Amino acid sequence: VQLQAFGGGLVQAGGSLRLSCAASRSIFSINVMSWYRQAPGKQREVVAAIGSSGSTDYADSAKGRFTISRENAKNTVYLEMNNLKPEDTAVYYCNALDRDGSTWFNYWGQGTQVTVSS
């Protein structure tokens, strides 16, 4: 599956952005869709994840501010980000973790830059 992330940009602290991740095929059965981010000089880290059942999980830094959702009919996953902080500045990546039998497949989209000014 190919993933395309978009929606990043420059926003002031306290502002909001919504990222979208469009998949090239149905995401209905994909086990986990996630958003990761990577700030300059830091390792890539998971921000939020959503399972095929709709269950969600968030990094502590994202809890209460970010919301991940999936719209299977549009093959799209979203990340709504509110009350953004300068430390949220990073390249955000979409990820799909899927399983075919006993084999797991990991797919990445290109990143989208989010810059939060203070």
Disulfide bonds with the S-S distance in Angstrom:
Cys21-Cys94 1.97
